[in-house]
Amino acid sequence: MIDLYTWTTPNGRKVSILLEELGLAYRAHPIDIAKGEQLTPDFLAISPNNKIPAIVDDETGIHMMESGAILLYLADKTGRFAPTGAKTRWELMEWLMFQMASVGPMLGQAHHFHKFNAGKAPYAEERYLAETRRLYGVLETRLADREYILDDYSIVDMATWPWISRFEWQGIDLNDFPNLRRWYLKIAGRPAVQRGYAVPKAVGEIPLPAS
Ligand SMILES: N[C@@H](CCC(=O)N[C@@H](CS)C(=O)NCC(=O)O)C(=O)O
């Protein structure tokens, strides 16, 4: 059994989507970050950086923070959704690191300045909206001649998709990125993604671009 400590955010949903795709038994524990529940000593013992998501695997005794590391751990544990070939393994690392180091942090800044603090810091808003749009362009190019970010559906798609699901918060019209839009809708249609999106609680439908 896996214990998942999570909230209704892109980083949290990455892990619940993978757990649903894998069909692994898990218990979701809501950590309401708006109420500061990530700051309690009990949670700190599992997640030393005070952030969700975190897991405890009672089969191995391993506990982990950092969504990218958790996705790799669960994919390796089950042998699914992560290619292991000499070349494809590094392509996986490349695009997972791109998500963890660029897509997540930069789009997160767009949320902070543009969605939640609009007008307070115009320079920062402009900077992170421009960087967000540039990153959408990188993914658009990557998806021009492929269905998924790697050759097959993988943890890289599961890591990236929840961030793109906040396209409205990021001032993005997905119709401007047709390859990304096609990829986004295909993944949004997966039942496991729909279940994982509603963990630890349902807070509305998956956002869909205007048709
Ligand atoms: N690099 C970390 C980032 C985790 C993260 O930023 N989590 C946010 C929610 S998406 C959080 O727990 N925020 C609470 C806080 O900053 O106090 C990961 O990918 O797991």
The ligand as an SDF file (V2000), in Angstrom:
LIG
                    3D

 20 19  0  0  0  0  0  0  0  0999 V2000
    9.6980   20.4230   -6.9320 N   0  0  0  0  0  0  0  0  0  0  0  0
    8.5970   20.0320   -6.0810 C   0  0  0  0  0  0  0  0  0  0  0  0
    7.6400   21.1940   -5.9480 C   0  0  0  0  0  0  0  0  0  0  0  0
    6.4880   20.8620   -5.0340 C   0  0  0  0  0  0  0  0  0  0  0  0
    5.6130   22.0680   -4.8090 C   0  0  0  0  0  0  0  0  0  0  0  0
    5.9490   23.2050   -5.1650 O   0  0  0  0  0  0  0  0  0  0  0  0
    4.4680   21.8230   -4.1640 N   0  0  0  0  0  0  0  0  0  0  0  0
    3.5670   22.9000   -3.8460 C   0  0  0  0  0  0  0  0  0  0  0  0
    2.1800   22.5990   -4.3650 C   0  0  0  0  0  0  0  0  0  0  0  0
    2.1670   22.3170   -6.1090 S   0  0  0  0  0  0  0  0  0  0  0  0
    3.4730   23.0670   -2.3550 C   0  0  0  0  0  0  0  0  0  0  0  0
    3.4740   22.0980   -1.6140 O   0  0  0  0  0  0  0  0  0  0  0  0
    3.4160   24.3110   -1.8830 N   0  0  0  0  0  0  0  0  0  0  0  0
    3.2930   24.6080   -0.5070 C   0  0  0  0  0  0  0  0  0  0  0  0
    4.2680   25.6440   -0.0340 C   0  0  0  0  0  0  0  0  0  0  0  0
    5.0540   26.1340   -0.8750 O   0  0  0  0  0  0  0  0  0  0  0  0
    4.2310   25.9820    1.1370 O   0  0  0  0  0  0  0  0  0  0  0  0
    7.8940   18.8140   -6.6850 C   0  0  0  0  0  0  0  0  0  0  0  0
    7.8450   18.7220   -7.9100 O   0  0  0  0  0  0  0  0  0  0  0  0
    7.4070   17.9510   -5.9400 O   0  0  0  0  0  0  0  0  0  0  0  0
  1  2  1  0
  2  3  1  0
  2 18  1  0
  3  4  1  0
  4  5  1  0
  5  6  2  0
  5  7  1  0
  7  8  1  0
  8  9  1  0
  8 11  1  0
  9 10  1  0
 11 12  2  0
 11 13  1  0
 13 14  1  0
 14 15  1  0
 15 16  2  0
 15 17  1  0
 18 19  2  0
 18 20  1  0
M  END
$$$$
